[in-house]
């Protein structure tokens, strides 16, 4: 499976803009939150730290396909999907793990 970056390109701001506003780096909806019920099913997720990278895989059902024509005769397209099964794998290198993390990663 090929992975693509979802990071958005910075838009050029007009010089007439008064308010300072930082554009988001990623589109709305590209962030996933795990609630207490999911955390209890995947307790290892709590061993992660901010900025750690994980590999997420899952099965998602397409729940909507939308195409709307806007006032400027442009099309706004959107596909929505709902994850029905999800899992993760910690992508921390073995050399960067402490001893207990290393034992856990090696299945011991």
C-alpha positions as CSV (number, residue, x, y, z in Angstrom):
1,X,0.0,0.0,0.0
2,X,1.4,3.4,-0.9
3,X,1.1,6.1,1.7
4,X,0.5,9.7,0.8
5,X,1.1,12.8,2.9
6,X,-2.0,14.6,4.0
7,X,-0.1,17.7,5.0
8,X,-1.6,20.7,3.2
9,X,0.4,23.2,1.2
10,X,0.5,26.7,2.6
11,X,-1.8,29.1,0.9
12,X,-0.5,32.5,-0.1
13,X,-2.2,35.1,2.1
14,X,-3.4,38.4,0.6
15,X,-1.6,41.5,2.0
16,X,-5.0,42.9,3.0
17,X,-5.7,40.3,5.7
18,X,-5.9,42.0,9.1
19,X,-6.3,39.1,11.5
20,X,-3.5,36.8,12.1
21,X,-4.5,33.2,11.7
22,X,-2.3,30.1,11.4
23,X,-3.5,27.8,8.7
24,X,-3.8,24.1,9.9
25,X,-1.1,21.8,8.6
26,X,-3.5,18.9,8.0
27,X,-7.1,18.8,6.8
28,X,-9.9,18.6,9.3
29,X,-10.8,15.0,10.0
30,X,-7.2,13.6,9.6
31,X,-6.8,13.3,13.4
32,X,-8.2,10.2,15.3
33,X,-9.1,10.2,19.0
34,X,-9.3,7.0,21.0
35,X,-11.9,7.1,23.8
36,X,-11.6,5.2,27.1
37,X,-13.5,2.2,25.7
38,X,-11.0,1.8,22.8
39,X,-8.1,2.4,25.1
40,X,-9.2,-0.5,27.3
41,X,-9.2,-2.7,24.2
42,X,-5.7,-1.5,23.2
43,X,-4.0,-0.7,26.5
44,X,-0.5,-0.5,24.8
45,X,-1.5,2.8,23.2
46,X,-1.0,4.4,26.6
47,X,2.7,3.5,26.6
48,X,3.2,6.0,23.7
49,X,4.4,9.5,24.0
50,X,3.7,12.7,22.2
51,X,5.5,12.8,18.8
52,X,5.9,9.0,18.7
53,X,5.0,7.5,15.3
54,X,2.7,4.5,15.0
55,X,1.4,2.5,12.1
56,X,-2.4,2.4,12.0
57,X,-4.3,-0.1,10.0
58,X,-7.9,-0.9,9.9
59,X,-11.1,-1.6,8.0
60,X,-13.2,1.4,7.1
61,X,-16.7,1.4,5.5
62,X,-17.4,4.3,3.1
63,X,-20.4,6.1,4.6
64,X,-20.9,8.9,2.1
65,X,-19.7,10.2,-1.3
66,X,-20.5,13.9,-1.8
67,X,-20.0,16.3,-4.7
68,X,-21.4,19.8,-4.4
69,X,-21.2,22.6,-6.9
70,X,-20.3,25.9,-5.2
71,X,-21.2,29.5,-6.1
72,X,-18.0,29.9,-8.1
73,X,-18.8,26.8,-10.2
74,X,-16.2,24.8,-8.4
75,X,-16.8,21.3,-7.1
76,X,-16.4,20.4,-3.5
77,X,-15.8,16.7,-3.2
78,X,-15.8,14.6,-0.1
79,X,-15.7,10.9,0.8
80,X,-16.4,9.9,4.4
81,X,-15.4,6.6,6.0
82,X,-16.0,5.1,9.4
83,X,-13.3,2.8,10.9
84,X,-15.0,-0.4,11.9
85,X,-11.8,-2.3,12.9
86,X,-8.6,-0.6,13.9
87,X,-5.2,-1.5,15.3
88,X,-1.8,0.0,15.7
89,X,1.9,-0.9,15.8
90,X,4.5,1.2,17.6
91,X,7.2,2.2,15.1
92,X,9.8,2.9,17.8
93,X,13.2,1.4,16.8
94,X,14.4,-1.3,19.1
95,X,17.6,0.7,19.9
96,X,15.4,3.6,21.2
97,X,13.4,1.4,23.6
98,X,14.1,1.0,27.3
99,X,14.5,-2.6,28.6
100,X,10.8,-3.2,29.4
101,X,9.7,-1.8,26.1
102,X,12.3,-4.0,24.3
103,X,11.0,-7.1,26.1
104,X,7.4,-6.3,25.3
105,X,8.3,-5.7,21.6
106,X,10.2,-9.0,21.4
107,X,7.2,-10.8,22.9
108,X,9.0,-11.9,26.1
